Amino acid sequence: MERRVVDPVTQVEWIVPRFATEEGTLARARADREGRLTDLRLSPDHCAGYPLWGVDGMIDDPGAVGVPEALLGPLLRWQELWASGCDVFEGWRSAEAEERWLALGRELHTELEAALWLTTRVHASF
C-alpha cells in the first residue's frame, strides 16, 4: 500500500516513495510549491556523454546538478549499452538486450530520484 502525505498549505496529496520519508516528501512539496524543483531528463542520445538533460540541453557535468559520483559510471555504461545495442535505423539488435537496457534504466531512474528527491524532478524518457 502506498504511503501518502498531504501538503498542509495546498492540501495536495503526495505519494511517499519507498526511498523517501514523509518529512522529506513534505519538504519536496514545499520546494515544488515555491518553484525550487528543477527538472532532469534521463534519456540517451548519440551526441551525449551522459544520458542527462536539463531545460537548457545536455548536461556535461552531472555533479553540478547534484548527481552522486557513485551513479556516474552506471550512467555512462547505460548510455554505452544503448549506443552499442540500438542502431539508429535498425533498432535494437535483440529483444533481450533491449529489455536488459530498459530494466537498468528503470533502476537508474529510481536511484536518481532517490538521490535528488529534495531538489529535482527526474523524468524517464526512454
C-alpha positions in Angstrom: 0.0 0.0 0.0 1.3 3.4 -0.9 2.1 5.9 1.8 0.8 9.4 1.3 1.1 12.8 2.9 -1.0 15.9 2.4 0.7 19.2 1.8 -0.6 21.4 4.7 -0.7 24.5 2.5 -2.2 23.3 -0.8 -4.0 20.2 0.5 -2.5 18.2 -2.4 -1.8 14.6 -1.7 1.7 13.3 -2.3 2.8 9.7 -2.7 5.8 8.9 -0.5 8.2 6.6 -2.4 9.8 3.7 -0.7 13.1 5.6 -0.6 11.7 8.7 1.0 10.4 9.8 4.3 7.1 11.6 5.0 9.1 14.7 6.2 11.3 14.6 3.0 8.2 14.4 0.8 6.7 17.4 2.6 9.9 19.2 2.0 9.7 18.3 -1.7 6.1 19.5 -1.8 7.3 22.8 -0.2 10.1 23.1 -2.8 7.7 22.4 -5.6 5.2 25.0 -4.3 8.0 27.6 -4.1 9.2 26.8 -7.6 12.6 25.4 -6.4 12.4 22.0 -8.0 14.5 21.6 -11.2 13.8 19.2 -14.0 16.2 16.5 -15.2 15.5 14.1 -18.0 17.1 10.6 -18.3 17.4 9.9 -22.0 20.1 8.5 -24.2 21.4 10.4 -27.3 24.2 9.7 -29.7 25.8 13.1 -29.1 25.7 12.8 -25.3 28.4 11.7 -22.9 25.9 11.3 -20.1 22.2 10.5 -20.8 21.1 13.5 -18.8 19.3 16.6 -20.0 18.2 19.8 -18.3 16.0 22.6 -19.5 18.9 24.1 -21.3 20.1 20.9 -23.0 22.7 18.3 -22.5 24.3 18.1 -19.0 28.1 17.7 -19.3 28.8 17.7 -15.6 26.2 15.7 -13.7 27.9 16.5 -10.4 27.0 20.2 -10.9 23.3 19.2 -10.7 23.8 17.0 -7.7 24.2 13.6 -9.3 26.2 11.4 -6.9 29.6 10.3 -8.1 28.5 6.6 -7.5 26.0 7.0 -10.3 28.4 8.4 -12.9 29.8 5.1 -14.0 26.4 3.3 -14.2 25.0 6.3 -16.3 27.9 6.1 -18.7 27.6 2.3 -19.0 23.8 2.6 -19.6 24.4 5.2 -22.3 27.0 2.9 -23.9 24.7 -0.1 -23.9 22.2 1.9 -25.8 24.7 3.3 -28.3 26.2 -0.1 -29.0 23.0 -2.1 -28.9 20.4 0.1 -30.6 21.0 1.1 -34.2 19.5 4.4 -35.3 17.9 2.9 -38.4 17.5 -0.8 -37.4 16.5 -0.6 -33.7 17.7 -3.0 -31.1 19.9 -5.9 -32.1 17.8 -8.2 -29.8 14.7 -8.0 -27.6 16.7 -9.4 -24.7 19.3 -6.6 -25.0 16.5 -4.0 -25.1 14.8 -5.5 -22.0 18.1 -5.6 -20.1 18.7 -1.9 -21.0 15.2 -0.9 -20.0 15.5 -2.6 -16.7 18.8 -0.9 -16.0 17.2 2.4 -17.0 14.3 1.9 -14.6 16.8 1.2 -11.8 18.9 4.3 -12.7 15.8 6.4 -12.7 14.8 5.3 -9.2 18.4 5.8 -7.9 18.4 9.3 -9.4 15.0 10.1 -8.0 16.2 9.0 -4.5 19.4 10.9 -4.7 17.8 14.1 -5.9 14.4 13.8 -4.2 14.5 17.2 -2.4 15.7 19.2 -5.4 14.8 17.7 -8.7 12.0 16.1 -10.7 13.7 13.2 -12.6 11.8 12.3 -15.8 12.5 9.0 -17.6 12.4 9.4 -21.4 13.2 6.0 -22.8 
